[in-house]
């Protein structure tokens, strides 16, 4: 892996970077649930059949799955901020296309463009890793990772309110406005990352992965309409297996693959991605079950008879709780590590679904279930990027987090297909209309509990922090003490950051990168330009420094056990370092 830095000055990260990136993630996630309140009305609104109307939702899912790993890799190569803005721009264009039409084909085109914005979430996580000091990184990535759930949860009541009181096209005007605001805020507050991966974009790999994902996700989302044993469904699944196997062989032979499958096959990365699928399954079940339960008429004997807006408000705590778990995650992760925090989150989800089986008799009970599940899903989602970032080279952060986000999307897709099939098969007919039953709702909760159990087993199989070769990302006031203890035991690098005149540079960010391209530490220079970084082990490293108004600089250094000073001269251009 070759790690490069640009020789262009980069603005320092302001305090607005984290909330702006999180806001962009929430805006993107809104696209996934924007039309949930009007799903049942789409055939009438678009003057088409129910089967054709589902393409309005399926198209967004497919484009998001395809775009997520591709945009992550493009961000690693050409700039994460640049690709983030491109993703948001495409989303805004898609929202405007949908806002001006009621024709099915044009609506599908608009929704497809909206789905491309899903790549913004891994790009935001990558920007945070490249720019933020280590003590802020854990909680910031937690918030960004949770934004996919926060946006989905908050969009339900907002979209329901708009759809109930105005023309449904207003949903897309609002989405476009939020997208424009996110673009403007990103341009004003988020600097470009100086980190770049070497190599070129793997176009054959992107096409192969796109084809494989479409062949795999299409029968999952449409299988209930086509029939799970139909030749079309089985043929597409078989095609997906063949294409993805051939794609994998091609990626293994590529010098600059779209997805580094050798890195992906590492125990910590593979198990984290598999656990992500289970968390995605669990997240989507509550979004499918509780709104239906709340809106079913009381005449059914179990429906709660609430309006579309009230149903959305009862489920909104799911997203709000996920948002507020970010600082809780930071404390837990700082003390116990992201692996333990993932286990705790999964256990809370299991308790939420287990308790939810008996909490379906009143609206306040659904709120309680939403809060419990939001806390667990928030902790689980927050842990995933820290586990991925700690296990992959710095130059692959965007692509690796893109793949992890894709795994969550696959989980939600599988959840939608399985739960939709369960609710359809357990429904009873009332005047020719299929009405979901309480039995179907409870079976859905049991399926979610089973998925969480599988995820818990996978999380427990992850390497413990003490045994992991990757540095654990922590974020708390204990960070300085931990680094001080490591400094005493192993020593490290120290020196000063200087400008062109030889004067000290204060608050320059100095990042320590190991020979695998992973971030092994980071700090800010003091008022006299001095810095000190502990090392996890002896060997070769790269010291990368950057500051406002100066070009970034990287220098090779080898730690042999002594404590020789290494000065970093920002007057020198950035250099390419083989890691």
Secondary structure, 3 states (H helix, E strand, C coil): CEEEECCCECCCCCCCHHHHHHHHHHHHHHHHHCCHHHHHHHHHHCCCCHHHHCHHHHHHHHHHHHHHHHHHHHHHHHCHHHHHHHHHHHHHHHHHHHHCCCCHHHHHHHHHHHHHHHHHHHHHHHHHHHHCCHHHHHHHHHHHHHHHHHHHHHHHHHHHHHHHHCCCCHHHHHHHHHHHHHHHHHHHHCCCCCEEECCCCCHHHHHHHHHHHHHHHHHHHHHHHHCCCCHHHHHHHHHHHHHHHHHHHHHHHCCCCCCCHHHHCCHHHHHHHHHHHHHHHHHHHHHHHHHHHHHCCHHHCCCCCCCHHHHHHHHHHHHHHHHHHHHHHHHHHHHHCHHHHHHHHHHHHHHHHHHHCCCCCCHHHHHHHHHHHHHHHHHHHHHHHHHHHCCCCHHHHHHHHHHHHHHHHHHHHHHHHHHHHHHHHHCEEECCEEECCHHHHHHHHHHHHHHHHHHHHHHHCCCCCCCCCCCCCCCCCCHHHHHHHHHHHHCEEEEEEECCCCCECCCCEEEEEECCCCEEEEEECCCCCEEEEECCCCEEEEEEEECCCCECEEEEEEECCCCCECCEECCCCCCCEEC
